[in-house]
């Protein structure tokens, strides 16, 4: 039983019916016709009353939920969201608890880098820079100042197969999330553009799309990553402008896409004039397969950062723009923040040019590999998916478990993790799986102890699972 008999009149509306329905929802909420907490009709009921397809209503509800206008609760229905500020994002990004508030629990929600000499390396690099600091640290930074850092980063990426690249193809930014937002700014056009993402994907794609006022559509994945047939169908149906995809280390499933599938995705993107964001922030080093940037250089925006290899605090991100688009990427950066701050760009260049960054990357890789080995040794007899050196694993739960229930019970056992629901779109498909990140700030022994607690849970599913 719903709380409202609201029935919008879309007969005078131009354009797609689902967009008109979103506008009607927005207007009704602002006018007070739909009050916070009011339950809306079901998709089928409203579609019947309006004489439209259920897909039209479902799409509108999904879009309005992503905007923060509505809130969907599995098993209960769709409601008008609680009062919120008129301006600004409607949903916060991950807010992690500080270590002192964990009360002895181990946090495996997001990877944490192990401390393997980064502090000493930063101290030495800053000491080396001390005698070179001149008056140019007083002026606004410029793209010209970043040229040597861009050249050093091209060398840093030499262990990947990216095709012909140069410093002129690169734009710099403040981390991988910022890189996604910059590409959206470069490529998206129109009132409500469509972005395709994997049906289970890094939540940052969703948050950036919300800020860009873009509509998100999830595309099916399997054990090898994004499904080409599903991608082609989505292109024909939605006329998207950007595809966000991870080829080397799919987050959260750890899948690595085979070469032939990469080639097929490049062909589909070319046929439908689709721009590609290739997220390589989690990639292990020494890849032996061509990136999409090598297969479709005219449309692929390859992004990465220092956050998963050197330090998240440095906030260094980079974009290898499509061939001939480097200047457009740098112009977007210039219009947004001029250029990287000189202390950050000079410090990162010193780390790269001295070889220290390569050494730190090898150490961090080794630290993660050792801890990952502990996770696999304990949980490997379960349906565990992983890649050597990758700082997270994907666990398919046995019969009797739901991801949300397992996450709650794991927290009661002192282990924080992420359920599949946190990587899925609202109304999207979420399997009964969880992601466990490798916390580099804990010892291998502590991590193994946490995994033993999870293993005991996996062996004892609850007798009844609530829907």
Secondary structure by P-SEA (a helix, b strand, c coil): ccccccccccccccccaaaaaaaaaaaaaaacccccccccccaaaaaaaacccaaaaaaaaaaaaaaccbbbbccccccccccccccccccccccccccccccccccccbbbbccccaaaaaaaaaaaaccccccccccccccccaaaaaaaaaaaaccccccccccccccccccaaaaaaaaaaacccccbbbbbccccccaaaaaaaaaacbbbbbbbbccccccaaaaaaaaacccccbbbbbccccccccccccaaaaaaaaaaaaaabbbbbcccccccccccccccccccccccccccccccccccccbbbbbbccccaaaaaaaaaaaccccccaaaaaaaaaaaaaaaaaaaaaaaaaaaaaaaaaaaaacccccccccccccbbbbbbcccccaaaaaaaaaaacbbbbccccccccccccccbbbbbbcccccaaaaaaaaaaaaaaaacccccccc
